[in-house]
Amino acid sequence: MTTEIDDLDHDRRRRNTWWWMGGLIIALLVSIPITVGLGPVGIAPGTVAQIVSHHLFGVPQEVTWTSAEDAIVWLLRVPRVLLGVAVGAGLAIAGVALQALTRNMLAEPYLLGVTSGASTLAAASILFGFGAGIGSSSLAASAAIGALLAGVGVFLLARVRGQMTSTRLVLAGVSVGYVLHAITSFLIFASDNPDAGRAVLFWILGSLTLASGGSALITAVVVLATLLTLLIVARSLDALAIGDNTAQTLGISPNKLRAGAMLVVALCVGSLVAASGGIGFVGLIIPHVARMCVGTAHRRLLPVAAMFGAIFLIWADVLARTVLAPQELPLGIVTALVGAPLLFVLIRRLDPTR
């Protein structure tokens, strides 16, 4: 009698995924009321829960908190934290997808110019009224268009004689990113409104200050749609992450998969930048943390990375609004200061042969 051997350790990875997802869901549910209560004005988690329950379900009927606490929790911090959950999850899954498409451990929305494209047109919208005819959604539309144009530009530059390799994709992304960053800097310099220039600079570095119920809902829908789309092609991403030859052997077209995934990621990142500005390091560091926990299979990796990203960003936002209270730090500064040491740790733990 022979015993079947699981050489790839799939069973343990699968069990680990369920444990990690369960633990991360609990951690997120616990983190949300705590982070809502933290800030320049501290509010107890129990009071936060009562305020939210009162607005959603009418329970408790008796109001034992002040009107100021009600406004801070329901109008300011709940939308802010929920937007942070959506943005953190979206940046993490975008990073996972881009690292698979390029087979590059350093790939993230910033590296491939997608974030820079969204930031450039969004800055043009704020400083010079670009897309003002669209109405109140001009900023979001400009960011989405910028991300999409940057993604298309990177794709066209990387495609030579009908072929597109991961190396060319990364090099094209870096080139486009530098050009767009220079254009954004020029727009800030050319603006005759110093206050608007400072606002754009703060917004480019990332912030959840402009969060609202509507922006949180729209962003969450976009991120969920992106996650479901990437889960559908998860096995194809697994093959592509190994190599183009492996993908072609399995009947997958690397060029078509890269083009479709880049389009999905660009639209997702555009909506994220429109809602929160450019936030770095989340899409770079979180995928590696998730891989250490559940392995490289994208069907497991994507949801776990999304949960890690959501938790990481809402706690980073707590630091952003409390470290120098009442002044608020740009969120991108906090994620870089926290993410860089984590990256150093990961570098030390890397296989020296890689």
C-alpha positions, -999 to +999 in steps of 0.1 A: +000+000+000+014+034-010+007+068+004+002+097-019+028+124-014+019+160-017+053+172-031+041+208-035+026+209+000-008+221-014-028+207+015-009+226+041-010+258+021-047+254+017-053+249+054-030+279+061-050+300+038-083+294+057-065+301+090-050+333+077-082+345+061-102+338+092-076+356+114-073+386+090-111+390+088-113+391+126-083+415+128-100+438+103-134+437+121-116+446+153-094+472+138-122+492+121-140+504+153-107+510+171-092+531+142-125+550+139-121+560+175-085+571+173-075+606+163-070+641+178-103+636+195-104+601+210-137+582+211-141+548+228-147+518+205-179+511+224-192+546+217-182+542+180-202+509+178-232+526+194-231+555+170-228+533+139-255+510+151-278+539+158-274+553+123-277+519+106-303+501+127-318+528+150-304+509+181-299+522+207-327+547+205-314+567+235-285+590+225-258+591+252-231+607+231-226+643+220-235+657+186-198+664+180-189+628+186-217+617+163-205+640+135-168+630+139-176+593+138-204+591+112-195+619+089-157+619+090-140+588+103-163+560+092-160+570+055-123+576+060-116+541+075-138+524+049-121+542+021-088+531+037-099+495+037-108+497+000-077+515-011-053+493+009-069+462-006-069+476-041-032+486-040-022+452-026-040+432-054-027+456-080+008+449-067+002+411-068-010+413-104+018+435-117+045+413-100+030+383-118+027+401-152+063+413-150+079+385-130+096+412-110+096+414-073+098+452-073+068+458-096+040+480-082+017+507-096+044+533-092+070+513-110+049+508-141+038+544-144+001+538-137+000+558-105+021+586-122-004+588-151-034+591-127-015+617-106-006+638-137-041+643-150-056+646-116-030+674-109-040+690-142-076+688-131-070+705-097-046+732-110-060+741-144-095+727-144-088+699-169-120+680-175-141+706-157-169+700-182-174+665-167-188+681-135-181+671-099-165+638-110-138+655-131-111+646-106-120+609-106-125+608-143-091+626-149-073+601-127-089+571-143-081+584-178-045+592-168-040+557-154-055+541-185-034+563-209-002+555-189-011+518-190-017+519-228+015+538-233+036+514-213+020+485-232+027+500-266+063+509-257+069+474-244+054+457-274+080+452-302+073+431-333+041+418-317+059+405-286+061+419-251+085+406-225+084+413-187+118+431-189+106+455-216+074+461-196+093+471-165+117+494-185+088+510-203+070+515-171+100+532-154+105+555-185+068+565-186+068+570-149+097+594-149+083+614-178+049+618-161+065+626-128+084+654-145+052+667-161+034+667-128+062+687-112+061+711-141+024+716-137+029+725-100+057+749-108+037+765-137+006+771-115+002+807-102-017+795-072+007+784-045-021+771-023-034+748-051+002+737-057+006+727-020-028+710-021-017+689-051+016+680-035-002+668-004-027+649-025+000+633-046+017+620-015-016+604-005-044+612+020-078+600+030-089+634+041-115+638+012-132+605+020-170+604+018-196+577+018-199+579-019-162+577-027-157+548-003-186+529-019-175+535-055-139+526-046-150+494-028-170+483-059-141+489-083-117+470-060-141+441-056-147+439-094-109+439-099-104+412-073-131+390-089-117+395-124-081+386-113-094+355-094-110+343-126-076+344-144-057+333-113-044+300-128-033+319-159-014+344-136+003+314-119+015+301-153+026+335-165+046+341-132+066+310-140+074+321-176+059+328-210+069+294-223+050+277-196+019+299-202+020+292-240+024+254-233-009+256-214-026+275-242-024+309-227-014+340-247+010+360-226+005+391-246-033+390-244-032+382-207-008+411-200-029+435-220-061+426-203-047+425-168-029+458-174-062+474-184-080+461-153-052+472-130-049+506-147-086+513-142-085+501-106-054+522-098-070+553-114-100+550-091-077+546-061-056+576-070-087+597-076-100+588-041-068+590-021-039+603-041-006+584-047+002+560-019+034+541-023+049+509-008+015+491-002+015+475-036+052+466-032+055+452+003+021+436+010+023+410-018+056+397-004+041+395+031+011+375+018+034+351-001+053+343+030+020+333+046+001+314+019+025+308-010+024+319-046-008+305-059-029+336-069-062+320-060-050+321-023-026+350-026-050+377-039-076+376-011-050+373+016-030+402+002-062+423+000-069+417+037-033+425+047-034+457+026-067+469+041-054+464+077-020+479+070-034+511+054-060+519+080-034+517+108-010+537+087-037+564+084-041+564+122-004+573+125-008+599+097-035+618+117-021+614+152+017+616+152+017+654+146-019+661+157-037+684+149-015+686+118-018+656+095+010+638+077+006+627+040-002+591+041+024+582+015+051+593+039+039+570+067+036+540+044+071+545+032+085+549+067+067+518+079+071+498+047+108+504+041+119+485+073+096+457+064+112+455+030+147+454+046+136+424+067+122+406+036+155+413+018+174+397+046+152+366+045+155+362+007+171+330-007+207+341-015+205+322-048+177+343-061 
